[in-house]
C-alpha cells in the first residue's frame, strides 16, 4: 500500500560509505577505550608534568620582587 519510489543508486552508495565511516569511527573509539583501560589497570601516574622540564630537572621559578606583598 505504500507508494514510496524505489531506492536510487546514489542512496545505496551513500549508505555504504556512511557505514564504512561509522565502522572506522567505532574502531577508533574502541582503540582509545582499550588504551585507556590498559593505562588505568597498569597504575601509571596520570598527572601533568608541569613541574618538571623535559630533562626531568626541576624548573626554577623566579622569586617575587622584594617590594611586593606576599
mmCIF file of the N, C-alpha and C atoms, coordinates in Angstrom:
data_MODEL
# 
_entry.id   MODEL 
# 
loop_
_atom_site.group_PDB 
_atom_site.id 
_atom_site.type_symbol 
_atom_site.label_atom_id 
_atom_site.label_alt_id 
_atom_site.label_comp_id 
_atom_site.label_asym_id 
_atom_site.label_entity_id 
_atom_site.label_seq_id 
_atom_site.pdbx_PDB_ins_code 
_atom_site.Cartn_x 
_atom_site.Cartn_y 
_atom_site.Cartn_z 
_atom_site.occupancy 
_atom_site.B_iso_or_equiv 
_atom_site.pdbx_formal_charge 
_atom_site.auth_seq_id 
_atom_site.auth_comp_id 
_atom_site.auth_asym_id 
_atom_site.auth_atom_id 
_atom_site.pdbx_PDB_model_num 
ATOM 1   N N  . UNK A 1 1  ? 0.800  -1.201 0.000  1.00 0.00 ? 1  UNK A N  1 
ATOM 2   C CA . UNK A 1 1  ? 0.000  0.000  0.000  1.00 0.00 ? 1  UNK A CA 1 
ATOM 3   C C  . UNK A 1 1  ? 0.842  1.264  0.000  1.00 0.00 ? 1  UNK A C  1 
ATOM 4   N N  . UNK A 1 2  ? 2.139  1.148  0.337  1.00 0.00 ? 2  UNK A N  1 
ATOM 5   C CA . UNK A 1 2  ? 2.955  2.359  0.346  1.00 0.00 ? 2  UNK A CA 1 
ATOM 6   C C  . UNK A 1 2  ? 3.362  2.714  -1.078 1.00 0.00 ? 2  UNK A C  1 
ATOM 7   N N  . UNK A 1 3  ? 3.420  3.988  -1.331 1.00 0.00 ? 3  UNK A N  1 
ATOM 8   C CA . UNK A 1 3  ? 3.754  4.475  -2.659 1.00 0.00 ? 3  UNK A CA 1 
ATOM 9   C C  . UNK A 1 3  ? 5.133  5.129  -2.688 1.00 0.00 ? 3  UNK A C  1 
ATOM 10  N N  . UNK A 1 4  ? 6.082  4.526  -1.974 1.00 0.00 ? 4  UNK A N  1 
ATOM 11  C CA . UNK A 1 4  ? 7.432  5.066  -1.977 1.00 0.00 ? 4  UNK A CA 1 
ATOM 12  C C  . UNK A 1 4  ? 8.112  4.701  -3.284 1.00 0.00 ? 4  UNK A C  1 
ATOM 13  N N  . UNK A 1 5  ? 8.871  5.646  -3.847 1.00 0.00 ? 5  UNK A N  1 
ATOM 14  C CA . UNK A 1 5  ? 9.599  5.316  -5.082 1.00 0.00 ? 5  UNK A CA 1 
ATOM 15  C C  . UNK A 1 5  ? 10.754 4.360  -4.767 1.00 0.00 ? 5  UNK A C  1 
ATOM 16  N N  . UNK A 1 6  ? 11.210 3.614  -5.745 1.00 0.00 ? 6  UNK A N  1 
ATOM 17  C CA . UNK A 1 6  ? 12.318 2.697  -5.496 1.00 0.00 ? 6  UNK A CA 1 
ATOM 18  C C  . UNK A 1 6  ? 13.582 3.478  -5.101 1.00 0.00 ? 6  UNK A C  1 
ATOM 19  N N  . UNK A 1 7  ? 14.429 2.839  -4.300 1.00 0.00 ? 7  UNK A N  1 
ATOM 20  C CA . UNK A 1 7  ? 15.639 3.483  -3.818 1.00 0.00 ? 7  UNK A CA 1 
ATOM 21  C C  . UNK A 1 7  ? 16.595 3.748  -4.983 1.00 0.00 ? 7  UNK A C  1 
ATOM 22  N N  . UNK A 1 8  ? 17.127 4.938  -5.013 1.00 0.00 ? 8  UNK A N  1 
ATOM 23  C CA . UNK A 1 8  ? 18.049 5.319  -6.085 1.00 0.00 ? 8  UNK A CA 1 
ATOM 24  C C  . UNK A 1 8  ? 19.442 4.779  -5.763 1.00 0.00 ? 8  UNK A C  1 
ATOM 25  N N  . UNK A 1 9  ? 20.256 4.583  -6.785 1.00 0.00 ? 9  UNK A N  1 
ATOM 26  C CA . UNK A 1 9  ? 21.592 4.017  -6.603 1.00 0.00 ? 9  UNK A CA 1 
ATOM 27  C C  . UNK A 1 9  ? 22.472 4.896  -5.725 1.00 0.00 ? 9  UNK A C  1 
ATOM 28  N N  . UNK A 1 10 ? 22.326 6.212  -5.829 1.00 0.00 ? 10 UNK A N  1 
ATOM 29  C CA . UNK A 1 10 ? 23.169 7.106  -5.033 1.00 0.00 ? 10 UNK A CA 1 
ATOM 30  C C  . UNK A 1 10 ? 22.915 6.921  -3.540 1.00 0.00 ? 10 UNK A C  1 
ATOM 31  N N  . UNK A 1 11 ? 21.690 6.578  -3.167 1.00 0.00 ? 11 UNK A N  1 
ATOM 32  C CA . UNK A 1 11 ? 21.381 6.355  -1.757 1.00 0.00 ? 11 UNK A CA 1 
ATOM 33  C C  . UNK A 1 11 ? 22.058 5.089  -1.256 1.00 0.00 ? 11 UNK A C  1 
ATOM 34  N N  . UNK A 1 12 ? 22.107 4.072  -2.087 1.00 0.00 ? 12 UNK A N  1 
ATOM 35  C CA . UNK A 1 12 ? 22.791 2.833  -1.690 1.00 0.00 ? 12 UNK A CA 1 
ATOM 36  C C  . UNK A 1 12 ? 24.284 3.090  -1.518 1.00 0.00 ? 12 UNK A C  1 
ATOM 37  N N  . UNK A 1 13 ? 24.891 3.850  -2.430 1.00 0.00 ? 13 UNK A N  1 
ATOM 38  C CA . UNK A 1 13 ? 26.314 4.154  -2.315 1.00 0.00 ? 13 UNK A CA 1 
ATOM 39  C C  . UNK A 1 13 ? 26.589 5.031  -1.093 1.00 0.00 ? 13 UNK A C  1 
ATOM 40  N N  . UNK A 1 14 ? 25.711 5.990  -0.846 1.00 0.00 ? 14 UNK A N  1 
ATOM 41  C CA . UNK A 1 14 ? 25.891 6.867  0.304  1.00 0.00 ? 14 UNK A CA 1 
ATOM 42  C C  . UNK A 1 14 ? 25.787 6.068  1.598  1.00 0.00 ? 14 UNK A C  1 
ATOM 43  N N  . UNK A 1 15 ? 24.813 5.137  1.672  1.00 0.00 ? 15 UNK A N  1 
ATOM 44  C CA . UNK A 1 15 ? 24.673 4.308  2.869  1.00 0.00 ? 15 UNK A CA 1 
ATOM 45  C C  . UNK A 1 15 ? 25.916 3.465  3.082  1.00 0.00 ? 15 UNK A C  1 
ATOM 46  N N  . UNK A 1 16 ? 26.452 2.905  2.014  1.00 0.00 ? 16 UNK A N  1 
ATOM 47  C CA . UNK A 1 16 ? 27.652 2.085  2.120  1.00 0.00 ? 16 UNK A CA 1 
ATOM 48  C C  . UNK A 1 16 ? 28.823 2.908  2.639  1.00 0.00 ? 16 UNK A C  1 
ATOM 49  N N  . UNK A 1 17 ? 28.983 4.111  2.124  1.00 0.00 ? 17 UNK A N  1 
ATOM 50  C CA . UNK A 1 17 ? 30.074 4.985  2.557  1.00 0.00 ? 17 UNK A CA 1 
ATOM 51  C C  . UNK A 1 17 ? 29.875 5.398  4.016  1.00 0.00 ? 17 UNK A C  1 
ATOM 52  N N  . UNK A 1 18 ? 28.642 5.732  4.387  1.00 0.00 ? 18 UNK A N  1 
ATOM 53  C CA . UNK A 1 18 ? 28.357 6.109  5.773  1.00 0.00 ? 18 UNK A CA 1 
ATOM 54  C C  . UNK A 1 18 ? 28.615 4.950  6.720  1.00 0.00 ? 18 UNK A C  1 
ATOM 55  N N  . UNK A 1 19 ? 28.278 3.758  6.292  1.00 0.00 ? 19 UNK A N  1 
ATOM 56  C CA . UNK A 1 19 ? 28.515 2.572  7.124  1.00 0.00 ? 19 UNK A CA 1 
ATOM 57  C C  . UNK A 1 19 ? 30.015 2.378  7.332  1.00 0.00 ? 19 UNK A C  1 
ATOM 58  N N  . UNK A 1 20 ? 30.805 2.561  6.295  1.00 0.00 ? 20 UNK A N  1 
ATOM 59  C CA . UNK A 1 20 ? 32.253 2.437  6.424  1.00 0.00 ? 20 UNK A CA 1 
ATOM 60  C C  . UNK A 1 20 ? 32.841 3.472  7.364  1.00 0.00 ? 20 UNK A C  1 
ATOM 61  N N  . UNK A 1 21 ? 32.398 4.713  7.249  1.00 0.00 ? 21 UNK A N  1 
ATOM 62  C CA . UNK A 1 21 ? 32.885 5.777  8.135  1.00 0.00 ? 21 UNK A CA 1 
ATOM 63  C C  . UNK A 1 21 ? 32.465 5.487  9.574  1.00 0.00 ? 21 UNK A C  1 
ATOM 64  N N  . UNK A 1 22 ? 31.248 5.020  9.763  1.00 0.00 ? 22 UNK A N  1 
ATOM 65  C CA . UNK A 1 22 ? 30.777 4.690  11.107 1.00 0.00 ? 22 UNK A CA 1 
ATOM 66  C C  . UNK A 1 22 ? 31.568 3.563  11.740 1.00 0.00 ? 22 UNK A C  1 
ATOM 67  N N  . UNK A 1 23 ? 31.878 2.523  10.953 1.00 0.00 ? 23 UNK A N  1 
ATOM 68  C CA . UNK A 1 23 ? 32.671 1.420  11.486 1.00 0.00 ? 23 UNK A CA 1 
ATOM 69  C C  . UNK A 1 23 ? 34.091 1.862  11.819 1.00 0.00 ? 23 UNK A C  1 
ATOM 70  N N  . UNK A 1 24 ? 34.675 2.718  10.988 1.00 0.00 ? 24 UNK A N  1 
ATOM 71  C CA . UNK A 1 24 ? 36.015 3.234  11.272 1.00 0.00 ? 24 UNK A CA 1 
ATOM 72  C C  . UNK A 1 24 ? 36.013 4.070  12.551 1.00 0.00 ? 24 UNK A C  1 
ATOM 73  N N  . UNK A 1 25 ? 34.979 4.877  12.728 1.00 0.00 ? 25 UNK A N  1 
ATOM 74  C CA . UNK A 1 25 ? 34.871 5.689  13.935 1.00 0.00 ? 25 UNK A CA 1 
ATOM 75  C C  . UNK A 1 25 ? 34.706 4.814  15.174 1.00 0.00 ? 25 UNK A C  1 
ATOM 76  N N  . UNK A 1 26 ? 33.891 3.786  15.072 1.00 0.00 ? 26 UNK A N  1 
ATOM 77  C CA . UNK A 1 26 ? 33.710 2.874  16.202 1.00 0.00 ? 26 UNK A CA 1 
ATOM 78  C C  . UNK A 1 26 ? 35.016 2.145  16.534 1.00 0.00 ? 26 UNK A C  1 
ATOM 79  N N  . UNK A 1 27 ? 35.785 1.767  15.523 1.00 0.00 ? 27 UNK A N  1 
ATOM 80  C CA . UNK A 1 27 ? 37.069 1.109  15.755 1.00 0.00 ? 27 UNK A CA 1 
ATOM 81  C C  . UNK A 1 27 ? 38.034 2.055  16.475 1.00 0.00 ? 27 UNK A C  1 
ATOM 82  N N  . UNK A 1 28 ? 38.042 3.327  16.084 1.00 0.00 ? 28 UNK A N  1 
ATOM 83  C CA . UNK A 1 28 ? 38.910 4.306  16.735 1.00 0.00 ? 28 UNK A CA 1 
ATOM 84  C C  . UNK A 1 28 ? 38.508 4.498  18.200 1.00 0.00 ? 28 UNK A C  1 
ATOM 85  N N  . UNK A 1 29 ? 37.215 4.608  18.463 1.00 0.00 ? 29 UNK A N  1 
ATOM 86  C CA . UNK A 1 29 ? 36.738 4.775  19.838 1.00 0.00 ? 29 UNK A CA 1 
ATOM 87  C C  . UNK A 1 29 ? 37.105 3.551  20.664 1.00 0.00 ? 29 UNK A C  1 
ATOM 88  N N  . UNK A 1 30 ? 36.954 2.350  20.095 1.00 0.00 ? 30 UNK A N  1 
ATOM 89  C CA . UNK A 1 30 ? 37.314 1.123  20.809 1.00 0.00 ? 30 UNK A CA 1 
ATOM 90  C C  . UNK A 1 30 ? 38.807 1.091  21.119 1.00 0.00 ? 30 UNK A C  1 
ATOM 91  N N  . UNK A 1 31 ? 39.642 1.553  20.179 1.00 0.00 ? 31 UNK A N  1 
ATOM 92  C CA . UNK A 1 31 ? 41.084 1.582  20.403 1.00 0.00 ? 31 UNK A CA 1 
ATOM 93  C C  . UNK A 1 31 ? 41.446 2.543  21.531 1.00 0.00 ? 31 UNK A C  1 
ATOM 94  N N  . UNK A 1 32 ? 40.875 3.728  21.533 1.00 0.00 ? 32 UNK A N  1 
ATOM 95  C CA . UNK A 1 32 ? 41.144 4.702  22.592 1.00 0.00 ? 32 UNK A CA 1 
ATOM 96  C C  . UNK A 1 32 ? 40.666 4.157  23.938 1.00 0.00 ? 32 UNK A C  1 
ATOM 97  N N  . UNK A 1 33 ? 39.504 3.522  23.962 1.00 0.00 ? 33 UNK A N  1 
ATOM 98  C CA . UNK A 1 33 ? 38.982 2.949  25.203 1.00 0.00 ? 33 UNK A CA 1 
ATOM 99  C C  . UNK A 1 33 ? 39.911 1.848  25.715 1.00 0.00 ? 33 UNK A C  1 
ATOM 100 N N  . UNK A 1 34 ? 40.367 0.974  24.816 1.00 0.00 ? 34 UNK A N  1 
ATOM 101 C CA . UNK A 1 34 ? 41.249 -0.119 25.221 1.00 0.00 ? 34 UNK A CA 1 
ATOM 102 C C  . UNK A 1 34 ? 42.576 0.426  25.767 1.00 0.00 ? 34 UNK A C  1 
ATOM 103 N N  . UNK A 1 35 ? 43.137 1.420  25.108 1.00 0.00 ? 35 UNK A N  1 
ATOM 104 C CA . UNK A 1 35 ? 44.379 2.006  25.607 1.00 0.00 ? 35 UNK A CA 1 
ATOM 105 C C  . UNK A 1 35 ? 44.181 2.655  26.969 1.00 0.00 ? 35 UNK A C  1 
ATOM 106 N N  . UNK A 1 36 ? 43.035 3.288  27.179 1.00 0.00 ? 36 UNK A N  1 
ATOM 107 C CA . UNK A 1 36 ? 42.743 3.904  28.470 1.00 0.00 ? 36 UNK A CA 1 
ATOM 108 C C  . UNK A 1 36 ? 42.618 2.848  29.552 1.00 0.00 ? 36 UNK A C  1 
ATOM 109 N N  . UNK A 1 37 ? 41.924 1.759  29.266 1.00 0.00 ? 37 UNK A N  1 
ATOM 110 C CA . UNK A 1 37 ? 41.764 0.685  30.249 1.00 0.00 ? 37 UNK A CA 1 
ATOM 111 C C  . UNK A 1 37 ? 43.121 0.095  30.609 1.00 0.00 ? 37 UNK A C  1 
ATOM 112 N N  . UNK A 1 38 ? 43.970 -0.138 29.628 1.00 0.00 ? 38 UNK A N  1 
ATOM 113 C CA . UNK A 1 38 ? 45.298 -0.693 29.900 1.00 0.00 ? 38 UNK A CA 1 
ATOM 114 C C  . UNK A 1 38 ? 46.113 0.262  30.759 1.00 0.00 ? 38 UNK A C  1 
ATOM 115 N N  . UNK A 1 39 ? 46.067 1.533  30.453 1.00 0.00 ? 39 UNK A N  1 
ATOM 116 C CA . UNK A 1 39 ? 46.834 2.513  31.225 1.00 0.00 ? 39 UNK A CA 1 
ATOM 117 C C  . UNK A 1 39 ? 46.341 2.583  32.663 1.00 0.00 ? 39 UNK A C  1 
ATOM 118 N N  . UNK A 1 40 ? 45.039 2.555  32.869 1.00 0.00 ? 40 UNK A N  1 
ATOM 119 C CA . UNK A 1 40 ? 44.489 2.643  34.221 1.00 0.00 ? 40 UNK A CA 1 
ATOM 120 C C  . UNK A 1 40 ? 44.813 1.375  35.016 1.00 0.00 ? 40 UNK A C  1 
ATOM 121 N N  . UNK A 1 41 ? 44.694 0.219  34.402 1.00 0.00 ? 41 UNK A N  1 
ATOM 122 C CA . UNK A 1 41 ? 44.937 -1.028 35.133 1.00 0.00 ? 41 UNK A CA 1 
ATOM 123 C C  . UNK A 1 41 ? 46.416 -1.227 35.447 1.00 0.00 ? 41 UNK A C  1 
ATOM 124 N N  . UNK A 1 42 ? 47.316 -0.610 34.681 1.00 0.00 ? 42 UNK A N  1 
ATOM 125 C CA . UNK A 1 42 ? 48.738 -0.711 34.985 1.00 0.00 ? 42 UNK A CA 1 
ATOM 126 C C  . UNK A 1 42 ? 49.143 0.240  36.104 1.00 0.00 ? 42 UNK A C  1 
ATOM 127 N N  . UNK A 1 43 ? 48.282 1.149  36.488 1.00 0.00 ? 43 UNK A N  1 
ATOM 128 C CA . UNK A 1 43 ? 48.552 2.061  37.593 1.00 0.00 ? 43 UNK A CA 1 
ATOM 129 C C  . UNK A 1 43 ? 49.539 3.157  37.260 1.00 0.00 ? 43 UNK A C  1 
ATOM 130 N N  . UNK A 1 44 ? 49.637 3.537  36.001 1.00 0.00 ? 44 UNK A N  1 
ATOM 131 C CA . UNK A 1 44 ? 50.543 4.621  35.633 1.00 0.00 ? 44 UNK A CA 1 
ATOM 132 C C  . UNK A 1 44 ? 50.083 5.927  36.276 1.00 0.00 ? 44 UNK A C  1 
ATOM 133 N N  . UNK A 1 45 ? 51.062 6.787  36.553 1.00 0.00 ? 45 UNK A N  1 
ATOM 134 C CA . UNK A 1 45 ? 50.729 8.087  37.109 1.00 0.00 ? 45 UNK A CA 1 
ATOM 135 C C  . UNK A 1 45 ? 50.043 8.921  36.036 1.00 0.00 ? 45 UNK A C  1 
ATOM 136 N N  . UNK A 1 46 ? 48.904 9.479  36.369 1.00 0.00 ? 46 UNK A N  1 
ATOM 137 C CA . UNK A 1 46 ? 48.166 10.296 35.410 1.00 0.00 ? 46 UNK A CA 1 
ATOM 138 C C  . UNK A 1 46 ? 48.119 11.732 35.917 1.00 0.00 ? 46 UNK A C  1 
ATOM 139 N N  . UNK A 1 47 ? 49.208 12.428 35.719 1.00 0.00 ? 47 UNK A N  1 
ATOM 140 C CA . UNK A 1 47 ? 49.230 13.829 36.100 1.00 0.00 ? 47 UNK A CA 1 
ATOM 141 C C  . UNK A 1 47 ? 50.070 14.593 35.096 1.00 0.00 ? 47 UNK A C  1 
ATOM 142 N N  . UNK A 1 48 ? 49.835 15.862 35.059 1.00 0.00 ? 48 UNK A N  1 
ATOM 143 C CA . UNK A 1 48 ? 50.599 16.699 34.147 1.00 0.00 ? 48 UNK A CA 1 
ATOM 144 C C  . UNK A 1 48 ? 51.982 16.926 34.748 1.00 0.00 ? 48 UNK A C  1 
ATOM 145 N N  . UNK A 1 49 ? 52.987 16.824 33.925 1.00 0.00 ? 49 UNK A N  1 
ATOM 146 C CA . UNK A 1 49 ? 54.347 17.042 34.401 1.00 0.00 ? 49 UNK A CA 1 
ATOM 147 C C  . UNK A 1 49 ? 54.735 18.505 34.215 1.00 0.00 ? 49 UNK A C  1 
ATOM 148 N N  . UNK A 1 50 ? 53.918 19.392 34.729 1.00 0.00 ? 50 UNK A N  1 
ATOM 149 C CA . UNK A 1 50 ? 54.187 20.812 34.559 1.00 0.00 ? 50 UNK A CA 1 
ATOM 150 C C  . UNK A 1 50 ? 55.212 21.324 35.561 1.00 0.00 ? 50 UNK A C  1 
ATOM 151 N N  . UNK A 1 51 ? 55.616 20.499 36.508 1.00 0.00 ? 51 UNK A N  1 
ATOM 152 C CA . UNK A 1 51 ? 56.594 20.927 37.489 1.00 0.00 ? 51 UNK A CA 1 
ATOM 153 C C  . UNK A 1 51 ? 58.006 20.455 37.123 1.00 0.00 ? 51 UNK A C  1 
ATOM 154 N N  . UNK A 1 52 ? 58.148 19.755 35.999 1.00 0.00 ? 52 UNK A N  1 
ATOM 155 C CA . UNK A 1 52 ? 59.453 19.281 35.575 1.00 0.00 ? 52 UNK A CA 1 
ATOM 156 C C  . UNK A 1 52 ? 59.702 19.695 34.127 1.00 0.00 ? 52 UNK A C  1 
ATOM 157 N N  . UNK A 1 53 ? 60.969 19.841 33.806 1.00 0.00 ? 53 UNK A N  1 
ATOM 158 C CA . UNK A 1 53 ? 61.319 20.147 32.424 1.00 0.00 ? 53 UNK A CA 1 
ATOM 159 C C  . UNK A 1 53 ? 61.381 18.849 31.636 1.00 0.00 ? 53 UNK A C  1 
ATOM 160 N N  . UNK A 1 54 ? 61.716 18.948 30.376 1.00 0.00 ? 54 UNK A N  1 
ATOM 161 C CA . UNK A 1 54 ? 61.805 17.768 29.523 1.00 0.00 ? 54 UNK A CA 1 
ATOM 162 C C  . UNK A 1 54 ? 62.896 16.829 30.018 1.00 0.00 ? 54 UNK A C  1 
ATOM 163 N N  . UNK A 1 55 ? 63.977 17.381 30.576 1.00 0.00 ? 55 UNK A N  1 
ATOM 164 C CA . UNK A 1 55 ? 65.091 16.556 31.039 1.00 0.00 ? 55 UNK A CA 1 
ATOM 165 C C  . UNK A 1 55 ? 64.824 15.919 32.386 1.00 0.00 ? 55 UNK A C  1 
ATOM 166 N N  . UNK A 1 56 ? 63.771 16.319 33.054 1.00 0.00 ? 56 UNK A N  1 
ATOM 167 C CA . UNK A 1 56 ? 63.460 15.751 34.364 1.00 0.00 ? 56 UNK A CA 1 
ATOM 168 C C  . UNK A 1 56 ? 63.962 16.612 35.505 1.00 0.00 ? 56 UNK A C  1 
ATOM 169 N N  . UNK A 1 57 ? 64.726 17.644 35.190 1.00 0.00 ? 57 UNK A N  1 
ATOM 170 C CA . UNK A 1 57 ? 65.231 18.532 36.237 1.00 0.00 ? 57 UNK A CA 1 
ATOM 171 C C  . UNK A 1 57 ? 64.116 19.464 36.694 1.00 0.00 ? 57 UNK A C  1 
ATOM 172 N N  . UNK A 1 58 ? 64.106 19.808 37.981 1.00 0.00 ? 58 UNK A N  1 
ATOM 173 C CA . UNK A 1 58 ? 63.065 20.727 38.460 1.00 0.00 ? 58 UNK A CA 1 
ATOM 174 C C  . UNK A 1 58 ? 63.184 22.094 37.786 1.00 0.00 ? 58 UNK A C  1 
ATOM 175 N N  . UNK A 1 59 ? 62.057 22.723 37.591 1.00 0.00 ? 59 UNK A N  1 
ATOM 176 C CA . UNK A 1 59 ? 62.028 24.050 36.990 1.00 0.00 ? 59 UNK A CA 1 
ATOM 177 C C  . UNK A 1 59 ? 62.172 25.075 38.093 1.00 0.00 ? 59 UNK A C  1 
ATOM 178 N N  . UNK A 1 60 ? 63.082 26.000 37.908 1.00 0.00 ? 60 UNK A N  1 
ATOM 179 C CA . UNK A 1 60 ? 63.306 27.038 38.911 1.00 0.00 ? 60 UNK A CA 1 
ATOM 180 C C  . UNK A 1 60 ? 62.384 28.211 38.596 1.00 0.00 ? 60 UNK A C  1 
ATOM 181 N N  . UNK A 1 61 ? 61.508 28.518 39.535 1.00 0.00 ? 61 UNK A N  1 
ATOM 182 C CA . UNK A 1 61 ? 60.556 29.616 39.373 1.00 0.00 ? 61 UNK A CA 1 
ATOM 183 C C  . UNK A 1 61 ? 61.174 30.856 39.998 1.00 0.00 ? 61 UNK A C  1 
ATOM 184 N N  . UNK A 1 62 ? 61.245 31.965 39.279 1.00 0.00 ? 62 UNK A N  1 
ATOM 185 C CA . UNK A 1 62 ? 61.864 33.173 39.861 1.00 0.00 ? 62 UNK A CA 1 
ATOM 186 C C  . UNK A 1 62 ? 61.061 33.680 41.056 1.00 0.00 ? 62 UNK A C  1 
ATOM 187 N N  . UNK A 1 63 ? 61.772 34.197 42.024 1.00 0.00 ? 63 UNK A N  1 
ATOM 188 C CA . UNK A 1 63 ? 61.136 34.727 43.219 1.00 0.00 ? 63 UNK A CA 1 
ATOM 189 C C  . UNK A 1 63 ? 60.402 36.022 42.882 1.00 0.00 ? 63 UNK A C  1 
ATOM 190 N N  . UNK A 1 64 ? 59.411 36.331 43.706 1.00 0.00 ? 64 UNK A N  1 
ATOM 191 C CA . UNK A 1 64 ? 58.664 37.582 43.533 1.00 0.00 ? 64 UNK A CA 1 
ATOM 192 C C  . UNK A 1 64 ? 59.572 38.754 43.883 1.00 0.00 ? 64 UNK A C  1 
ATOM 193 N N  . UNK A 1 65 ? 59.325 39.921 43.284 1.00 0.00 ? 65 UNK A N  1 
ATOM 194 C CA . UNK A 1 65 ? 60.130 41.110 43.643 1.00 0.00 ? 65 UNK A CA 1 
ATOM 195 C C  . UNK A 1 65 ? 60.052 41.392 45.132 1.00 0.00 ? 65 UNK A C  1 
ATOM 196 N N  . UNK A 1 66 ? 61.121 41.933 45.697 1.00 0.00 ? 66 UNK A N  1 
ATOM 197 C CA . UNK A 1 66 ? 61.209 42.118 47.151 1.00 0.00 ? 66 UNK A CA 1 
ATOM 198 C C  . UNK A 1 66 ? 60.233 43.156 47.695 1.00 0.00 ? 66 UNK A C  1 
ATOM 199 N N  . UNK A 1 67 ? 59.753 44.042 46.881 1.00 0.00 ? 67 UNK A N  1 
ATOM 200 C CA . UNK A 1 67 ? 58.843 45.074 47.368 1.00 0.00 ? 67 UNK A CA 1 
ATOM 201 C C  . UNK A 1 67 ? 57.373 44.685 47.323 1.00 0.00 ? 67 UNK A C  1 
ATOM 202 N N  . UNK A 1 68 ? 57.032 43.491 46.878 1.00 0.00 ? 68 UNK A N  1 
ATOM 203 C CA . UNK A 1 68 ? 55.622 43.123 46.758 1.00 0.00 ? 68 UNK A CA 1 
ATOM 204 C C  . UNK A 1 68 ? 55.131 42.439 48.020 1.00 0.00 ? 68 UNK A C  1 
ATOM 205 N N  . UNK A 1 69 ? 53.844 42.517 48.237 1.00 0.00 ? 69 UNK A N  1 
ATOM 206 C CA . UNK A 1 69 ? 53.233 41.882 49.409 1.00 0.00 ? 69 UNK A CA 1 
ATOM 207 C C  . UNK A 1 69 ? 53.076 40.395 49.146 1.00 0.00 ? 69 UNK A C  1 
ATOM 208 N N  . UNK A 1 70 ? 53.222 39.576 50.177 1.00 0.00 ? 70 UNK A N  1 
ATOM 209 C CA . UNK A 1 70 ? 53.081 38.122 49.987 1.00 0.00 ? 70 UNK A CA 1 
ATOM 210 C C  . UNK A 1 70 ? 51.692 37.675 49.705 1.00 0.00 ? 70 UNK A C  1 
# 
